Amino acid sequence: MPLVDLVMPKMGESIMEATILKWHKHPGDAVKQDETVLEIATDKVDSEVPSVTEGIVEEVLYKVNDVVPIGSVIARIRTNGASTSPSASYAATPVQAAPASYRPETTGSPRPANGTARFYSPLVLNIAAGEGIPLSELESIPGSGNEGRVTKKDILQYLADRRSGHGSPAPAVTTRYQGTEGTTHRLPEEPPQQLPAQQTPMPVYSGNVEIIEMDRMRRLIADHMVRSVHTSPHVTSFSEADVTHLVHWRDKVKKDFEKRENTKLTFTPLFIEAVVRCIKKYPLINSSVEGDKIIIKKDINIGMATALPSGNLIVPVIQHADQLNLTGLARQVNTLADNARQNKLRPEDTQGGTFTLTNVGSFGSLMGTPIINQPQVAILAVGAIKKRPVVLETPEGDAIVIRHMMYLSLSYDHRIVDGSLGATFCSAVARELENFSPNREL
C-alpha cells in the first residue's frame, strides 16, 4: 500500500509559511478524500487542509503551533490502492516556495557571511525591514524552522523580547538588500560602534488590573495597523448624506427580496454599489503605491471589514464587485460575512482587495477615522443612520423635516491622494446615496 504525501498548500503569492492550529486526524485514523485533516493559520486567514486521498494516516510530521514552510510535507497517508495516480496525489509534488536570501543591491565589498549562507522567506525579510533589524542582528536570531530557518514566529518573538528589554535596540542607518525574487528591502546597517543594550525594567501596574495576552489574530491586526500608519500619511475627509429614499426603498422591498433570492438585503451591498460607481469616475482611489510608482488597479475588488465573535476584525474581499448586480453583491456580502464568523473563509477570500468599506455604524458609531488597509490607498467608513431634523429646500421655501442622515468618512494616503480628490470622492459617494431612486425596480 503506497504512501501519499500531504503538503502544506500554497495560499497566495505573498504567503510563505503557515502555523498548524489543530490536527483533526492522527496516526492510525481513517480519512476520506477531501476530509479535513488539520487546521492552519497564515497572517491573513485561518483555513482547513483536506486529504488528497482516502486511506489511513501513517504519520504527522509537525506539532500544533509549529510554523511550516509552504510545500513542506506535513503528513503521510497510506492508501488502500495498489498504486496512486498523479491526479489522486496532486499534493505529493510540493509547490516550491522560493526562499529569499540577503544579497547586497549596490556594488562594493560584500558583507562577510557568518558561516554558511542563511535563507529567509519574503515575509521574514519584510518584517525585518519594517522593524529596523540589521543583517547581523537577523543572522543572530535562533531559528526553529527546517535547518534552523528563521520563521515568522521566531522573529515576532524576538521583537517581543526586544521591546520588553531583552533584545538589542534597532540601529538607524539603512542600506538596501534584495531577495532572490528581486524585491528590494531597506535594511538597517550596523553603526560603527554598538552601544550596550539598555535593560528596560518590567512595568509595574498599580491598582486592580487584569493582564490579557493578545491572541495571534490581535497581534497581527496590531502589527498591520502600526505598519499602515507608518507607511501612509493619513488624511480623513467627511461628508453627510441624506439616505431617506434608500432606507424607505429597502424597508419596502427587503421581505420580497429575501423570499425571492433566499438571502437578506442589508445596507452593505447598497453602499458597495455606490462606491463602485464612484471608483469608476475616480480610478486613482483604486490604486497602490510601490516606491515612486502609482499602480492603478483595473479590477475593483472591495474589502468589507467584518467583526468576528472574538471581537477581532477580518476583511474578506468581493472580487470584481463592478461585475455584480445588487443581487450578486448581496449574496457575496452575506456569504463572506457568514463564513468569516464561522471561521470558514478560504485564504483567497481575503486577498486582492483594492478598496475597503467599513461600517462603523453597525456598532452605533456616528463616524470614524479608519486606518488604511495596506497596500490600498483609501478606506471608507459609513456611520449609523439616524433620524434628524434638517432644513430641506423646497419650491415653497425652506422647511424643517425629519430625514434619515448618515456620515461618511474617507481616510486616504496623502502621498498620492490630495485633499481635493479625497473630498470629491467622499462627496460623490454621498451624492450617489442621496440620489437613490425610490422607484427602483427590485
ZICOR-V95024 format. One record per pair of residues at least 6 apart in sequence whose C-alpha atoms are under 7 Angstrom apart, sorted by sequence separation. I is the first residue (numbers start at 1). J is the second residue. D is the distance in Angstrom with one decimal. If there is no record, write none. Layout:
# ZICOR-V95024
i=I j=J d=D
i=I j=J d=D
This chain:
# ZICOR-V95024
i=40 j=46 d=5.7
i=41 j=47 d=6.1
i=104 j=110 d=6.8
i=143 j=149 d=4.8
i=144 j=150 d=6.3
i=145 j=151 d=6.0
i=161 j=167 d=5.9
i=162 j=168 d=6.1
i=178 j=184 d=4.5
i=258 j=264 d=5.0
i=279 j=285 d=6.5
i=288 j=294 d=6.0
i=289 j=295 d=6.0
i=307 j=313 d=4.6
i=339 j=345 d=5.3
i=372 j=378 d=5.7
i=392 j=398 d=5.6
i=393 j=399 d=6.4
i=40 j=47 d=5.4
i=143 j=150 d=4.0
i=144 j=151 d=6.8
i=177 j=184 d=5.8
i=178 j=185 d=5.9
i=258 j=265 d=6.8
i=279 j=286 d=6.6
i=287 j=294 d=6.8
i=288 j=295 d=5.2
i=306 j=313 d=5.6
i=307 j=314 d=6.5
i=360 j=367 d=6.8
i=372 j=379 d=5.5
i=391 j=398 d=6.4
i=392 j=399 d=5.2
i=39 j=47 d=5.7
i=40 j=48 d=6.1
i=142 j=150 d=6.7
i=143 j=151 d=6.5
i=176 j=184 d=6.6
i=177 j=185 d=5.3
i=257 j=265 d=6.8
i=287 j=295 d=5.4
i=288 j=296 d=6.6
i=305 j=313 d=6.6
i=306 j=314 d=5.4
i=360 j=368 d=6.8
i=391 j=399 d=5.5
i=392 j=400 d=6.1
i=39 j=48 d=4.4
i=176 j=185 d=5.7
i=177 j=186 d=6.2
i=287 j=296 d=4.2
i=305 j=314 d=5.8
i=306 j=315 d=5.9
i=370 j=379 d=6.7
i=391 j=400 d=4.6
i=392 j=401 d=6.6
i=38 j=48 d=5.9
i=39 j=49 d=6.1
i=144 j=154 d=6.9
i=176 j=186 d=4.4
i=177 j=187 d=6.6
i=286 j=296 d=6.2
i=287 j=297 d=5.3
i=305 j=315 d=4.4
i=390 j=400 d=5.4
i=391 j=401 d=6.4
i=412 j=422 d=6.7
i=38 j=49 d=5.5
i=143 j=154 d=6.2
i=175 j=186 d=5.6
i=176 j=187 d=5.8
i=254 j=265 d=5.7
i=286 j=297 d=5.8
i=304 j=315 d=5.3
i=305 j=316 d=7.0
i=370 j=381 d=6.5
i=389 j=400 d=6.2
i=390 j=401 d=5.6
i=24 j=36 d=6.8
i=25 j=37 d=5.2
i=36 j=48 d=6.2
i=37 j=49 d=5.9
i=62 j=74 d=6.2
i=174 j=186 d=6.3
i=175 j=187 d=5.5
i=284 j=296 d=6.2
i=303 j=315 d=5.6
i=304 j=316 d=5.9
i=389 j=401 d=5.3
i=390 j=402 d=6.3
i=24 j=37 d=5.1
i=25 j=38 d=6.9
i=36 j=49 d=5.7
i=37 j=50 d=5.4
i=61 j=74 d=5.1
i=174 j=187 d=5.4
i=175 j=188 d=5.9
i=283 j=296 d=7.0
i=303 j=316 d=5.6
i=304 j=317 d=6.3
i=368 j=381 d=6.4
i=389 j=402 d=4.5
i=390 j=403 d=6.7
i=23 j=37 d=6.3
i=24 j=38 d=5.1
i=36 j=50 d=4.2
i=37 j=51 d=6.0
i=60 j=74 d=6.0
i=61 j=75 d=5.6
i=174 j=188 d=3.9
i=175 j=189 d=5.9
i=303 j=317 d=4.1
i=318 j=332 d=6.6
i=388 j=402 d=5.4
i=389 j=403 d=6.4
i=23 j=38 d=4.3
i=35 j=50 d=5.0
i=36 j=51 d=6.2
i=60 j=75 d=4.2
i=173 j=188 d=5.4
i=174 j=189 d=5.1
i=302 j=317 d=5.5
i=303 j=318 d=6.1
i=367 j=382 d=6.7
i=387 j=402 d=6.2
i=388 j=403 d=5.6
i=22 j=38 d=5.6
i=23 j=39 d=6.5
i=34 j=50 d=4.7
i=35 j=51 d=5.5
i=59 j=75 d=5.7
i=60 j=76 d=6.6
i=172 j=188 d=6.3
i=173 j=189 d=5.4
i=301 j=317 d=6.3
i=302 j=318 d=5.2
i=367 j=383 d=4.7
i=387 j=403 d=5.4
i=388 j=404 d=6.5
i=410 j=426 d=6.1
i=22 j=39 d=5.1
i=34 j=51 d=4.9
i=59 j=76 d=5.5
i=101 j=118 d=6.6
i=171 j=188 d=6.3
i=301 j=318 d=5.5
i=302 j=319 d=6.7
i=366 j=383 d=4.6
i=387 j=404 d=4.5
i=388 j=405 d=6.6
i=21 j=39 d=5.4
i=33 j=51 d=5.2
i=34 j=52 d=6.0
i=58 j=76 d=5.5
i=101 j=119 d=4.6
i=173 j=191 d=6.8
i=301 j=319 d=4.5
i=365 j=383 d=5.8
i=366 j=384 d=5.0
i=386 j=404 d=5.5
i=387 j=405 d=6.1
i=20 j=39 d=6.2
i=21 j=40 d=5.2
i=32 j=51 d=6.9
i=33 j=52 d=5.4
i=57 j=76 d=6.2
i=58 j=77 d=5.2
i=100 j=119 d=5.7
i=101 j=120 d=5.5
i=171 j=190 d=6.3
i=301 j=320 d=5.1
i=302 j=321 d=6.4
i=365 j=384 d=5.8
i=385 j=404 d=6.1
i=386 j=405 d=5.4
i=20 j=40 d=4.5
i=21 j=41 d=6.6
i=33 j=53 d=4.4
i=57 j=77 d=4.5
i=58 j=78 d=5.8
i=99 j=119 d=6.1
i=100 j=120 d=4.9
i=171 j=191 d=6.6
i=300 j=320 d=5.3
i=301 j=321 d=5.7
i=316 j=336 d=6.4
i=364 j=384 d=5.7
i=385 j=405 d=5.5
i=386 j=406 d=6.5
i=19 j=40 d=5.4
i=20 j=41 d=6.5
i=32 j=53 d=6.5
i=33 j=54 d=4.7
i=56 j=77 d=5.5
i=57 j=78 d=6.2
i=99 j=120 d=5.7
i=100 j=121 d=5.2
i=299 j=320 d=6.0
i=300 j=321 d=5.9
i=355 j=376 d=6.1
i=360 j=381 d=6.3
i=361 j=382 d=6.1
i=385 j=406 d=4.8
i=18 j=40 d=6.2
i=19 j=41 d=5.1
i=32 j=54 d=4.3
i=55 j=77 d=6.1
i=56 j=78 d=5.2
i=72 j=94 d=6.7
i=99 j=121 d=4.8
i=100 j=122 d=5.9
i=300 j=322 d=6.1
i=354 j=376 d=5.7
i=357 j=379 d=5.9
i=358 j=380 d=6.2
i=359 j=381 d=5.6
i=360 j=382 d=6.0
i=361 j=383 d=3.9
i=362 j=384 d=6.5
i=384 j=406 d=6.1
i=18 j=41 d=5.5
i=19 j=42 d=6.3
i=31 j=54 d=5.6
i=32 j=55 d=6.6
i=55 j=78 d=5.4
i=56 j=79 d=6.5
i=71 j=94 d=4.4
i=355 j=378 d=6.3
i=356 j=379 d=4.9
i=357 j=380 d=4.9
i=358 j=381 d=4.8
i=359 j=382 d=5.0
i=360 j=383 d=5.3
i=361 j=384 d=3.6
i=383 j=406 d=5.9
i=18 j=42 d=4.8
i=31 j=55 d=5.6
i=55 j=79 d=4.3
i=71 j=95 d=4.8
i=355 j=379 d=6.1
i=356 j=380 d=6.4
i=357 j=381 d=6.0
i=358 j=382 d=6.5
i=359 j=383 d=6.3
i=383 j=407 d=5.3
i=17 j=42 d=6.9
i=30 j=55 d=5.9
i=31 j=56 d=6.0
i=54 j=79 d=6.1
i=55 j=80 d=5.8
i=71 j=96 d=5.9
i=382 j=407 d=6.2
i=383 j=408 d=6.2
i=30 j=56 d=4.5
i=71 j=97 d=6.6
i=382 j=408 d=4.7
i=29 j=56 d=5.7
i=30 j=57 d=6.4
i=70 j=97 d=6.1
i=124 j=151 d=6.7
i=381 j=408 d=5.8
i=382 j=409 d=6.6
i=28 j=56 d=5.9
i=29 j=57 d=5.6
i=124 j=152 d=5.7
i=169 j=197 d=6.5
i=381 j=409 d=5.2
i=28 j=57 d=5.4
i=120 j=149 d=7.0
i=168 j=197 d=5.2
i=380 j=409 d=5.8
i=381 j=410 d=6.3
i=27 j=57 d=4.9
i=28 j=58 d=6.2
i=119 j=149 d=6.9
i=120 j=150 d=6.7
i=380 j=410 d=4.5
i=26 j=57 d=6.4
i=27 j=58 d=5.2
i=306 j=337 d=6.5
i=379 j=410 d=5.8
i=380 j=411 d=6.5
i=27 j=59 d=5.1
i=308 j=340 d=6.9
i=309 j=341 d=6.5
i=317 j=349 d=5.7
i=378 j=410 d=6.8
i=379 j=411 d=5.5
i=27 j=60 d=6.7
i=166 j=199 d=6.8
i=308 j=341 d=5.3
i=316 j=349 d=5.4
i=317 j=350 d=5.3
i=378 j=411 d=5.6
i=379 j=412 d=6.6
i=165 j=199 d=5.0
i=316 j=350 d=4.4
i=317 j=351 d=6.6
i=378 j=412 d=4.2
i=53 j=88 d=6.2
i=165 j=200 d=4.6
i=315 j=350 d=6.1
i=377 j=412 d=5.5
i=378 j=413 d=6.3
i=52 j=88 d=6.4
i=53 j=89 d=6.9
i=164 j=200 d=6.6
i=317 j=353 d=5.7
i=377 j=413 d=4.9
i=52 j=89 d=6.0
i=133 j=170 d=5.9
i=132 j=170 d=5.4
i=52 j=91 d=6.9
i=132 j=171 d=6.9
i=372 j=411 d=6.7
i=367 j=407 d=5.9
i=369 j=409 d=6.5
i=371 j=411 d=6.8
i=372 j=412 d=6.9
i=366 j=407 d=6.6
i=367 j=408 d=6.7
i=368 j=409 d=6.5
i=370 j=411 d=6.1
i=22 j=64 d=5.9
i=367 j=409 d=6.7
i=369 j=411 d=6.4
i=21 j=64 d=5.5
i=20 j=64 d=5.1
i=21 j=65 d=5.8
i=20 j=65 d=5.1
i=19 j=65 d=5.7
i=20 j=66 d=5.7
i=276 j=322 d=6.0
i=19 j=66 d=5.6
i=20 j=67 d=6.6
i=19 j=67 d=4.3
i=18 j=67 d=5.6
i=19 j=68 d=6.2
i=17 j=67 d=6.5
i=18 j=68 d=5.4
i=303 j=353 d=5.4
i=17 j=68 d=5.4
i=18 j=69 d=6.6
i=301 j=352 d=6.7
i=302 j=353 d=5.7
i=17 j=69 d=4.2
i=301 j=353 d=4.9
i=302 j=354 d=6.2
i=303 j=355 d=6.0
i=304 j=356 d=5.7
i=305 j=357 d=6.4
i=16 j=69 d=5.9
i=17 j=70 d=5.1
i=134 j=187 d=5.7
i=301 j=354 d=5.2
i=302 j=355 d=5.2
i=303 j=356 d=4.4
i=304 j=357 d=5.0
i=305 j=358 d=5.0
i=16 j=70 d=5.4
i=133 j=187 d=6.7
i=134 j=188 d=4.4
i=300 j=354 d=6.2
i=301 j=355 d=6.6
i=302 j=356 d=5.5
i=303 j=357 d=6.2
i=304 j=358 d=5.9
i=132 j=187 d=6.5
i=133 j=188 d=6.0
i=134 j=189 d=5.3
i=129 j=185 d=6.0
i=132 j=188 d=5.6
i=134 j=190 d=6.4
i=129 j=186 d=5.7
i=269 j=326 d=6.6
i=129 j=187 d=4.9
i=126 j=185 d=7.0
i=10 j=70 d=5.8
i=269 j=329 d=5.4
i=9 j=70 d=6.0
i=10 j=71 d=6.9
i=269 j=330 d=5.4
i=8 j=70 d=5.1
i=9 j=71 d=6.1
i=8 j=71 d=5.0
i=7 j=71 d=5.5
i=8 j=72 d=5.5
i=269 j=333 d=6.8
i=7 j=72 d=5.3
i=8 j=73 d=6.4
i=265 j=330 d=6.0
i=7 j=73 d=4.1
i=8 j=74 d=6.3
i=6 j=73 d=5.7
i=7 j=74 d=5.3
i=287 j=354 d=6.6
i=5 j=73 d=6.1
i=6 j=74 d=5.9
i=263 j=331 d=6.5
i=286 j=354 d=5.6
i=6 j=75 d=5.1
i=286 j=355 d=6.0
i=5 j=75 d=6.1
i=6 j=76 d=5.8
i=5 j=76 d=4.7
i=105 j=176 d=6.2
i=4 j=76 d=5.6
i=5 j=77 d=6.5
i=104 j=176 d=6.7
i=105 j=177 d=5.3
i=3 j=76 d=6.2
i=4 j=77 d=5.2
i=104 j=177 d=4.8
i=105 j=178 d=5.9
i=3 j=77 d=5.5
i=4 j=78 d=6.3
i=103 j=177 d=5.5
i=104 j=178 d=6.4
i=3 j=78 d=4.5
i=102 j=177 d=6.0
i=103 j=178 d=5.4
i=2 j=78 d=5.8
i=3 j=79 d=6.2
i=102 j=178 d=6.1
i=103 j=179 d=6.6
i=1 j=78 d=6.3
i=2 j=79 d=5.9
i=102 j=179 d=5.9
i=1 j=79 d=5.8
i=101 j=179 d=5.4
i=1 j=80 d=5.9
i=100 j=179 d=4.6
i=101 j=180 d=6.2
i=1 j=81 d=6.3
i=2 j=82 d=6.9
i=100 j=180 d=5.0
i=1 j=82 d=5.8
i=2 j=83 d=6.3
i=16 j=97 d=6.5
i=7 j=91 d=5.7
i=67 j=151 d=6.7
i=4 j=89 d=6.5
i=6 j=91 d=5.8
i=7 j=92 d=6.8
i=10 j=95 d=6.6
i=5 j=91 d=6.7
i=6 j=92 d=6.3
i=67 j=153 d=6.9
i=5 j=92 d=4.9
i=7 j=94 d=6.3
i=288 j=375 d=5.7
i=4 j=92 d=6.3
i=288 j=376 d=5.1
i=287 j=376 d=6.2
i=288 j=377 d=5.8
i=287 j=377 d=6.3
i=285 j=377 d=6.6
i=285 j=378 d=6.3
i=218 j=312 d=6.4
i=16 j=121 d=6.4
i=16 j=123 d=6.9
i=236 j=369 d=6.4
i=228 j=372 d=6.4
i=228 j=373 d=7.0
i=225 j=371 d=6.9
i=228 j=374 d=6.0
i=278 j=425 d=6.8
i=278 j=428 d=6.4
i=278 j=429 d=6.2
i=275 j=429 d=6.0
i=274 j=429 d=6.0
i=274 j=432 d=5.8
i=244 j=403 d=5.9
i=274 j=433 d=6.6
i=244 j=404 d=4.7
i=242 j=403 d=6.7
i=243 j=404 d=5.6
i=242 j=404 d=5.9
i=243 j=405 d=5.9
i=242 j=405 d=4.7
i=243 j=406 d=6.9
i=241 j=405 d=5.8
i=242 j=406 d=6.5
i=241 j=406 d=5.3
i=240 j=406 d=5.7
i=241 j=407 d=6.3
i=240 j=407 d=4.5
i=239 j=407 d=5.8
i=240 j=408 d=6.1
i=239 j=408 d=5.2
i=238 j=408 d=5.6
i=239 j=409 d=6.4
i=238 j=409 d=4.4
i=237 j=409 d=5.6
i=238 j=410 d=6.5
i=236 j=409 d=6.4
i=237 j=410 d=5.3
i=236 j=410 d=5.3
i=237 j=411 d=6.6
i=236 j=411 d=4.2
i=235 j=411 d=5.4
i=236 j=412 d=6.4
i=43 j=220 d=6.7
i=234 j=411 d=6.2
i=235 j=412 d=5.5
i=234 j=412 d=5.7
i=235 j=413 d=6.7
i=234 j=413 d=5.4
i=235 j=414 d=6.3
i=233 j=413 d=5.6
i=234 j=414 d=6.1
i=232 j=413 d=5.3
i=233 j=414 d=5.4
i=233 j=415 d=6.7
i=237 j=422 d=6.6
i=237 j=423 d=5.5
i=239 j=426 d=6.3
i=238 j=426 d=6.9
i=239 j=427 d=5.8
i=237 j=426 d=7.0
i=241 j=430 d=5.0
i=249 j=438 d=5.5
i=240 j=430 d=6.6
i=241 j=431 d=7.0
i=243 j=433 d=6.0
i=246 j=436 d=5.8
i=239 j=430 d=6.7
i=243 j=434 d=5.3
i=245 j=436 d=6.2
i=241 j=433 d=6.9
i=242 j=434 d=5.3
i=245 j=437 d=6.8
i=246 j=438 d=6.7
i=241 j=434 d=6.0
i=245 j=438 d=5.3
i=46 j=343 d=7.0
i=47 j=344 d=6.8
i=47 j=345 d=6.7
i=47 j=346 d=5.8
i=47 j=347 d=6.6
i=45 j=347 d=5.7
i=44 j=347 d=7.0
i=44 j=350 d=6.8
i=11 j=347 d=5.8
i=12 j=348 d=6.9
i=11 j=348 d=7.0
